[in-house]
Amino acid sequence: MSTLTQDPAPQTPPDPPTPPATSAPGGRDRYFDLLRALALFRVVLYHLTGWAWLPLLFPSMGVMFALAGNLMARSLKRPAADVIRGRLRRLLPPVWLLGVVGVTAMVLQGWGPDADGRPGWWWFHLTFWILPVSDPPYAEGLPGLNGFIGPDWAGELAGPLWYVRAYLWYVVLSPVLLRALRAVPAATVLAPIALSAAFELGYLSLPGERFASGLTDFSTFGACWILGMAHKEGILERLPRYFVPSVAPAVALTGLWYAMNHGFGTGNDLDSMPFAQSLWSVATVALLLHISPSWAEWPRRLRRWDGAVGLLNSRAVTIYLWHNTCILIAATQWDRLWSVVFLEQNVPWLLESPWPVLVVTWLLIAACVVAFGWAEDLAARRRPRLWPKSAESGRSPRRP
């Protein structure tokens, strides 16, 4: 009854904020926190429902990459090697914890070195669970576990790691991208889109599956990452105020036109159309960064959401890494209710609804925050907490 689809995305916790000219005076931009929380919630909803219009409503992954690029540009005021090492240190422990749980469960279900017919390479590929610069191996088509979780659970568990791979490469390339952005801003922003168009139109071919996946990620979301850096550098502020509101809608409509003419809504969505995704995402990101009110404190009408937004930001990595698994468990358990004759005969609409599954999913995500979220604190060299407190009150642990 639910649809699990590949989507991109969460953001790793940022470095200790230093007040830039374009951010909130207190060093922490609540507007960015809100965007990150909305992006993460949309990712979970999309992976549960598979509604193709959700990435149009809010292109979460483009937004997340833009926010990450903004934070990376801020961090690069320090030596690049130190920044890259710090990013890896903060991101990798939660990934390792996922790998320990997931790989152990796969091995217990019979997965082993002969899984892909190349035992030697299998052991080498396992290192991608340690440093995921490429897709790590996982067991495809595993059966469910005693009615607790549905089949192919390993594929769902490993699915979010594409974002980790893309994020790591963006981090490594950021010093070069930042220098290029300062030298030739327009060309640097447009380069990933031009690369995506070249792949789409057949002017360039993608070499090898592993290399191709990295190039596709860069060409699809690279402009969003670079726009985030441009926002932090003040480059967007130097444009005429009418420029972004005039150009971005035209770019978005071009992406939408391309998608509509290539099967959007008939089995395809933006995630299966990298070129359309790149245009729609960069246009939306440009508008959101153009608005960018830079809230040092929450507006009165949004203060009630401080706790939820703070939690989503404080545990973004944990939530993103485990949300697919939580969705599959929730859907598996909810589908078992069809065996209750009374429910099947009297409220079939309830059993078909995705909303109860969404509630169960978030309850399971909360359990994962308690069970695994402490790894983010250890990675950030903070005292581990089972449940992070609200950031608005100043009681929240400081971001790493």
Residue, then its C-alpha position, 0 to 999 in steps of 0.5 A: m500500500s505504500t511506495l518506496t522510491q529513491d530520493p535523495a537527502p539529509q544535511t549533516p550538522p554544520d560547523p560552529p557558526t560565525p556571524p557572516a554578513t548575510s546571516a542572522p546576527g546570532g550566527r544561526d539562521r532560523y530560516f535555514d533551519l526551517l528549510r532543512a526541516l521542511a526538506l526532511f519531512r518532505v523526503v519522508l512523505y515522498h518515500l512513503t507515498g511516491w506522489a510525483w508532485l511532491p518534488l515539484l512542490f518542494p525539491s528537498m534535495g536541491v534545498m539540502f545541497a544548497l544549505a550544505g554548500n552555504l555552510m561549507a563556504r562559511s567553514l572554508k574560512r579555515p584551512a581546507a584540509d581541516v574543514i574536510r577532515g572535520r566534515l568526515r568526522r561528523l558525518l561518518p560515525p552515524v553511517w558506520l552505525l547503520g553499516v554495523v546493524g545492516v551488514t550484520a543483519m544481511v550476513l545473518q540472512g546468508w549474504g556473503p562474499d559470493a553474492d556478486g560472483r566476485p569474492g575478492w572484489w566483494w571484500f574490497h567493496l565493503t570498504f565503501w561502508i567505511l568511507p562511502v565515496s562510492d555505493p557500498p555493496y548490499a544484499e538485493g532481494l532478501p526476504g522479509l524478517n519474520g513479518f517484522i519488515g518486508p522483503d528487499w529491506a537491505g535495498e531500502l536501508a542502503g538507499p539513502l547512502w547515495y546522498v552521503r556519497a554525493y555529499l562527500w564528493y561535494v565537500v572534497l571539491s568545495p575548495v576548488l569550487l569556491r575559488a572558481l566561484r570567486a573568479v567566474p561566478a556565472a560560469t561556475v553556477l552554470a557548469p553543472i547544468a551544462l554538464s547535465a544537458a550534455f549528458e541528457l542530449g547525448y553529447l557526453s556519455l557516462p563512463g562506468e556505473r560507479f563513476a557515472s553515478g557520481l557525475t550524475d549527482f554533480s550535474t544534477f545538484g551541483a548548481c544548488w550547492i554552488l548557489g548556496m556558496a554564492h549566497k554565503e559569499g554575498i554574490l547573490e546580493r550583488l545581483p539586481r533585485y529583479f534578476v532572480p525573480s525574473v530569471a528563476p521562473a523561466v528556468a523552472l518552467t523550462g525544467l517543467w516543460y522538459a519533464m512533461n514532454h518526457g513522461f512526467g506523471t506516467g511512471n516518471d518523476l523528477d528523480s528519474m529525470p536528472f536534467a529536469q531535476s537540475l533546472w527545477s531545483v536550481a530555480t527553486v533554490a535561487l528563489l528561496l535564497h533570494i527571499s532569505p529573511s535571515w531570522a536570528e529568532w523565530p517570528r512569533r507565528l512560528r515559535r511553536w514549531d521550534g521544538a520540532v524544527g530543532l529536533l529535525n535539524s539536530r538529528a538530520v543525519t540519523i533521521y535520513l539514514w533510517h527513515n526508509t527502513c522505518i517506512l518499510i517496517a511501518a508499511t509491513q505492520w500496517d498491511r497486516l491489519w488486512s487480516v483483521v476481517f472487521l477492519e477489512q470489511n468496515v474501514p478499508w479506506l483506513l487501511e488504504s490511507p497513507w496517513p496512519v502509516l506516516v504517523v507510525t513511521w515517525l514514531l519509529i523514526a523517534a525510536c531511531v533517534v533515541a537508539f542511534g542519534w547519540a552517534e551524531d553527538l559523539a561525532a561532534r564531540r558533544r556529550p551524548r543525549l538520547w533526545p536533543k533539547s530545543a535550540e530556541s531556549g538556548r538549552s540545545p547542544r551546540r552544533p559541531 
